Amino acid sequence: MGALIWLASYPKSGNTWMRSFLHNLLRNPPKPVPLNELDEFCLGESASEWYRRRSAKPLEELTPVELAALRPLVHRDFTSAFPDSVFVKTHNFLGEWLGHPLHNMEVTAGAIYIVRNPLDVVLSMAPHFGLSIDEAIEALANEAASTALMANHVPEIHSSWSTHVRSWTQHPNPQLLVLRYEDMLDKPRRSFKQVVEFLGVKPTSERLERAIRFSSFKMLKAQEQREGFKERSSKAAAFFREGRKDQWREKLTPEQVRRVVSVHYEQMARFGYIPEDYLDAVPEEARLAFGQPG
């Protein structure tokens, strides 16, 4: 039995990229791991099959409170999936839902959290969830944001982007590694070296480079085009779109940028995401607190 290591992020922020990297690194295959085998290495926190094992009734007949109560039990079951550490993907914020924890800390060893500029998150969220850009911006600010119970998934409890980021990152912890998606793009070797050091593994340089190459956006997108990806939303043409940063400069209107900044400025400031040309969207007292001119 192994303790859980959460791979956490708000949706569309690099979680699948991290899962692919770790799978390729730790299993060390001679060729890239197929996308559709990622769940054989990293469990999905919301995968309904685990919850069905714990329920005497069909999940559809459970009340939300009854379903929430299953989570800590399911997480304990996860520890039996592999003999060593068990990686688990989660999009839940770090907190409670209906009086029950969304992550069972009694069986947790640590977490890797990936944060991405919300101005780019909305562009990836919109097609994935079948939303317009404006609807995605609203969803990003929705404190009650969650997904519905589906055949293969129990509800994910996202909350707003700011609450999600704050919940996971506000208290530094040696068992928590926080990475920016943009740094993973710009400095992949440095970022993924942080990951292996955090996990306490010591791959050869060749093995690390191969895992980075096998899990690159170009490689993942090509795999999806050839073989499809079962995690692609039925609302989206593809799971992997562009994988770039700062797409928002080309695709969001100034008013849309200001809407995001005006709601999420506190967490955006912490991670260096507020564009200098949009500081006017931040309340003056907050700008002073950030050390910016009023």
N, C-alpha and C positions, 0 to 999 in steps of 0.2 A: 504494500500500500504506500502511496505517495501523497504528500501534501500538495495543495493546489497552488498554481502560479497563474494569476489572472492576467490575460491579455486584454486590456480594457481600452475603450475609446468611445467617443460619441460616434454614431453611424457615419460612414463614408470618410473616415479619417486615417486609414492606413492599417487597420487591423488585419486584413487578409494578407497584405504585404508582409507584416511581421510573422504571421503564422507560416507563410511560405518560406521565409528565411529560416526560421527555427527548424522546420521540418527538414529542409535541405541540409542545414548545418548538422543537426543531431543524428539524423538517419544516414547522412553522407552517401546518397545514391550516386551512381555513375552518370545519371542524366536527371534533368529537372523532375521533381515530384509532380505527378499529374494534379491539376487543380482540384479535381473531384475526389481526391484522396486526402485532402487536408484534414477532414474530420476524423480520419483514422489516426491522426497524431494529436490533434488539438480538439478537445470536446467543445460542443456548443452549449453554453449555459441554458439556452432556451429550447433545446431539443426536446420535443414532447415525449419521445419514447422513454426517457428516464423518469418523467413524472408519472407516466402510465403505470410503471412498475410499482410505484408507491401509492397508487390510488385504487381503492376497491370499486370506485365508480368511474364511468367515462369522464374524462376531463371536462367535457362540455356540460356535465351535470353538476360540477362543483361550483360553489359560490366563489367570488374573488378571494375572500378571506381564506377559504379552505385551500384554494390553489396556492396562495401566498405561503401558507403554513407548510406546504410540501418542499419549498425551496431549500431550507437548511438540511432536510433529510436527503434530498437529491444530491446536494453538494457533498455530503458525507459519502454517498454512494460513488461519486466521481473518484474518490481516493482509491477505489479498488480497480480502476480501469487499467492502470499500469503499475508496475512494481516500484518505479522511481517517481520523480516529480510529474504531476499531471497538469498540463497546460489547458486552460479553459478560456475560450473567447467570451467576452461579455460586453454588451452595450448598455447595461444598467448603470444608473448613477450609484454612487456609494452611499447607501443609507437604508431606510426601511420603507416597506410598502405594506400598508394595512396591518401594521404592528409586527411585521416579521422582517428580518434582515434580508436584503437582496444579495448579500454575499456572506457565507458562513465563515467568520474569521477563526473559528475553532479549528478548522481544517485547512487554513490558508498559510502558505509559506511566504508569499510575496506577490508583487504585481508589477507589470510593465504597462505604463499608461502613455498613449500617444495623443497629442493635442495637435489640431490643425486650425489654421486661420479660418474663422467662421465665414469670412467673405467668400472663400473658395468652397467651404462645406456646403453652402446653400446651392451652389452650382452643381455639385454632385448629388445632393439630396433630391433636388427637383425631379430629375428623370427617374431616379431609383424608386421614389414613392409616388410618382405620377402627379407631381405638383407643379404649379407655376412658380416662377422665381419669388413672386410676392407671397404666395402661400408657404413656400419653404422658409422665407424670412419670418413669417408668423409662427411656423412650427418651431423654429429655433428659439423663439422667445416664450414658448408655451411651457409653463411649469408642470402641467399635467400631461405632457407628451408621452405617449406610450403606443405600443402596437397591440393588435387584437389577438385573441386566442385563435390559432389556425390549426389545421390538421397536423402540421409538423413542428409547430412552435407554440410555446406558451408566451404570454405577453412579456415584452421587454419594457422596462420602465425607464425612459430616457430622462425625463424632466427637460428643462431648458438647457441650451448649450452652456450658459454661464454656471448654472447649478451643477451640471455634470462635471465641468472642469474643476470648479471649486471643491466639490465633494471629494474628488480623487487627489487633488494636488495641494490643498491648503495646509496640510500638516506634513512637512518633510519627514521621511522615514527611511532608514537604511534598507528596508525591505521593499522599497518602492523606487522604481526607475521611471522618470518622466522624460519623454523624448518629444521634440517637435517634428512633425511630418516634414517641414521645410528643411530641417537639418539632415534628415534622412535622405532627402533628395540631393542637397548640395554637398554633403559630406558623408556619403554612405559608409566608407571605411571607418571613419571616426565614430559615427553613430552606432554601427553594428558591433564595433569593438567594445563600446560601452555595454552593449547587451551581453556579450559573452563574458565580460569581466563581472557584470552583475550576477550572472548565473554561475560563476565560478568554474567555467569550462575553459580549456586552453587548446583550441584547435590550432593546427599549423596555419601559416599564412596562406598556403595554397588552398586548404580546406575552407577557410573563411572567405577567400576571394571567390571560390567556386559557388558557395552558398549565396553570396551577394549577387553574383552573375545569374545564377539559376532562378533567383526570386526577383529579378529586375522587372520594372513595369513593362518594358518591351517584351520580355519573355512571357510574363503572365498574360498580357493582351494577346500575344500570338497563340498561346495555348487556348485561350477562350475562343478565338476565331476558328481554330481547327477543331476543337473538341466540345465546345460549349462549357458552361459553368452552371452547376445546379443551384448555386446561390444567387444567380441573376434574378432580379425582380421581373415578374411578368409584365410590369409596366415600362421597363427599360429595354432599349435595343441592345445594350451591352452593360456588363458590370464594370469593366475597365474602360474608361473613356479617354482621358488625356493624361492624367497623372501629373500635371504641371502645377506650379504655384503661381500666384498672382494672376490667374485667369480672370478674376473679378474686374481687373482694370479694363478688360476688353468687353465684358459682358454685363456688368451691373451699371445702372444709372447712378449719378451722384446722389439722387434722393434715396435710392435703395441702399447705397453704402452708408449714408447718414443714419438710416433706420437701424441698421445692424450695429453701428458704432454707438449710437445713443443708448442702446439697451445693454450691450455687452462690453462697454468700455473698460470696466474694472478688470475683468479677466484678460481682455485683449491687451491691456497695458502691461500686465504681468509677463506676457509672452512676446511682447514687441510687435503686436499686430495692428496697432492703430496707425494708419497712414498720416504722415505729417500734414498733408493737404486736407485732412478731414478732422483736425483737432477741434474745429468749431462745433462738431457734433457732440463733444464731451462737455458736460456742465463745467462752468468756470471753476467752481470750488474743487472739482475733481482734477482739473488740469493743474491747479496749484499743488495739489497733493502729489501729482506725478512729477512735479518739478518742471512743468511746462508753463510758458508765459500765459497770462490770462487774456 
